[in-house]
Amino acid sequence: MKIFVLNSGGSSVKFKILKMPAEEEIASGKVEKLGSKDAIFHLKYDNDSLKESLEIKNHGEAINHILETLIKPEIKVLNKYQEIDVVGHRVVHAGENFTGSVMIDQKVMDTIRDSFDLAPLHNPPNLKGIEIFKEILPETPMVAVFDNAFHAEIPDYVRTYAIPYKYYKKYSVRRYGFHGITFDYMTDRAAEILQKDKNDLKLFSLMLGSGCTANAFKDGKSYEVSTGFTPLEGLVQSTRSGDVDPAAILYLMRKEDLSVDEMDRILNKESGWKGISEISSDFRKIVEAYRDGNKMAELAIKTAVHRAQKYLGAYTAVMGGLDAVVFAGGVGENSVLLREKICSNLEHLNIKIDKEANQNLEGEGIISAEDSEVKIVVVNTDEEVVIARESYNKVV
């Protein structure tokens, strides 16, 4: 069975085709800088690759260009579009409407549309991808895999905000959590690496990329998560602030005469380690500046590390112990410095990093010291595999 996995974002379209149930990658790629005259199309297939720069105005043009390229005689990843047996779509948010993956019908599409205000940057392009594929392959089964479904079973006392309860009943304002598809993969893969049953493990997982989320996992499911009603809450992120006293936000709005939309932009696009360092949203550039002695880069890194360690301690407490710390994401998988700093000086929590193993790690593996009771694991996450698994299980 060939499953086409689609992640239709605001300015990019990413995809992967997998042969299931073998989880064998047939092709993958992405269109970046969507809506510009110099959009970039990447394709990997059959130990070969392709890169093009061309004008792609919208999601429809992007998806059609991807599919047209896949059936070209010189590429021939597909002979025809109808070889795609299932399309799996990544969808960020549907509130409390779905607790797992679902077959897509008109009702599901309407529910995603009704949830636009919960994820205004993500849900509209997610739905656009579904609509485009419905036009191209109207008879092909499609599955929606929700990014927050992994956290659907967090307890009510974890998900409830201490604001008047009427706002939950009226607007469903509560903690939802994000990066759930990644955490699904991380927990399974970490258990494999540790050669343990995931149901017996207490895991503190850090998904560190441009967006960042911490997760507490015990009894085989998500128990706590740092991102909340939106991805803004929690850890210091690339351009998102993470936890901030709400009164400080109100204070700045009054002082600077900021509108709600302006404050929203500041918190989501101008904060995080970019806002503190005043250098970049790219963590690699902040590390470079830090090594050159830049004090603001140092402050940004220290703030991010402190926040992560604080969540680690808190989640260890509420889980009643800890078996492993798990890293994934573009920063989590590649920043030796950040992993070392987060896992340093935690011997009182029985966490000891092997600095040499951390430095020399290629790919994924264990980087804790041999005498560390709590293991430290790095996982190369693969959201597309999770979406393909979910899609496959829905149709077989």
C-alpha angles and dihedrals in degrees: 000000000000115000121191110208115201130193105184108190136176097268102008143045118211126186145173131188115212133185107228144247087010090060089223114162113231099175141339138184149133145227113226133189090031114196096032136104091240101048113157125227119198124188131179119190140147094357088306134100142202132201124187135175113208144136112279113172103186148354093278092057091045095052093043091050091050093051094043090052093049092059097044110125093237091052104027099173082150130022090206138354091252090070085079103096098186137007116214115200126200109223120183104206144005099161112229095330098099131030095185145009117308140194107254119245132150092277091055091048091050090050091052089049091050088053095056092110090057092058107013095167097047114026098060095056090040090057092043089059090052093049093050093051090046087059095045098040106019094166097046117104114245130198130200114214111194121216093214097045092092088067095046094111100051107132121266091244089056097047098042120098118214094242126107106305091225089077090060091049092046103038105011091242105174142112112294104163128213143224087055095146089056092047090051089058094040095054094047094046095044090053089051092050091047091043091230136125106258090220088066096049133094106206134186105201126191119198101193118182133108083313118040133202134173119210135193112208124188138148089022097300146071111282104171135008133188099217112076138178085347133010089262097086126084129018127038103265138187097277101348120093100219115201114013130163103259089220090061088056092051090047092054092046090056095042096046096033090235124175122227090256092049092051090046090055093048093051095044104032109023105036135067119066088332091058095045097043096039084211113091147319087238107096092205091063091050090052090050091051091046091054088051090056100259107163096204091053088050091051092050092051094045091050092050092047094048092051092050092048091048091055090045091056094044094048092046088055096049093044091050094236143352136247102180146002111220126198128196140147131075093296097032092052097043111029107089089177096055094046091050094048094047092050097042125105092015098116089119086065091047091251118135123168123212100226093197093050089047092050095047099041115129114190112334138339147102118315101173123112116263091248094048109116090201112059123221115215133185116205128191099223123220113189092175092062090054092049090048091050092049092047093047092049091051095056105035 
